[in-house]
């Protein structure tokens, strides 16, 4: 499904398409796809093209929910195993959600916290 979504975005001139593997990070979805449209109109059209591509290729693929229309600055398309975020360029730059999902935890943050000793028994 992810590949069909990326293909639909590419065919419809989405920019900066990124696919992020979410396995082991969340149970919400297996993948996140992030892409940019040059205008609100294109962002809305990209969301429609994803739905069209999935229904045309396989009747079991469905879009569960789409949020962010009609304003279309940031549209989220929930395809079940794949969550798609479509942005206008300045909105994507402002939120930079792919950085949050791609970032690795520093070793200190990943290690269990130690309780500070403040009083002697």
Buried (B, 14 or more C-beta within 10 A) or exposed (E): BBEBBBBBBEEBEBBEBBBBEBEEEEEEBBBBBBBBBEEBEBBBBBBBBBBEBBEEBEEEBBBEEBEBBEEBBBBBBBBBEBBBBBBBEEBBEEBEBBEEBEEEEEEEEEEEEEEEEEEEE
